[in-house]
Amino acid sequence: MGKTPSCKKFRLMADEYIEGELTDAEMRDLEAHIAECEECRKMRPADWYMMMMNELDEELTRRELDNRI
């Protein structure tokens, strides 16, 4: 994913995006960002999912919690 602050903002919203839980305003912001950011535009839903799962694994490891599902 891109390296701009906007990219990070939307990366943090990936789970809400996948679940369809973004507000209309958040969805418009995301769509505008994707229209402007080539790297984010290349992301597929599976990429978003894997990114989210990797971040979850990192956080569980950091907290020394079991990361096996």
PyMOL commands that set and color helices and strands:
alter all, ss='L'
color gray80, all
select helices_A, chain A and resi 5-12+14-19+24-36+38-41+45-62
alter helices_A, ss='H'
color red, helices_A
deselect
rebuild
show_as cartoon
